[in-house]
Amino acid sequence: MLTIFQAAAVPDPGRDAPPELTEKIDLVLGIAAWAGTAAGVAGVLVTGAMMAISVKRGESSEHMSRLGMVLGGCVLVATAGPLVQFVFN
């Protein structure tokens, strides 16, 4: 005797998350973006202050590499959203 099984239709929940969830995630991501921007500004200010103090004291140090790292972090924070959107769309 031959038995035939039919597969049930696979449900398709769609790509959109529930509105309640997206509101909360948008809030968290907005706060994280704000905090990243504030940290970048603080990093530039602190590096500039350290450079000014070192020049006044006559010390030479590697502040340009520190400034480069801070600015690299600022670029990463500023482009995180568009980069993720580009990869997943």
Steps between C-alpha positions, in 0.01 A plus 500: 500500500635842400454794743531857375571784739433858409723768645329779682550853379792674667381815678653829386507747791630784281803721549343773710536488877206595721463879546540474879839332455625739232419802718704360789791399276499842331516664844795283611687553172437874517643517851801291394562728200474809720738348755748405227496852361544650845791264571663600171473870579635441850788298357597777260481759779709293739760425234521868409542596864775242547677630190483857630634403841785298346603790277498738795718262704736442209424129484462320173271205484290305255176697520443488126458123510254537786312768306493270197348221706237735644411631156487144365255413775291805412486390137400149605220630724376736228495234228377201702135539403553555127753214483263250662214620280717457188601146597149378586306666217 
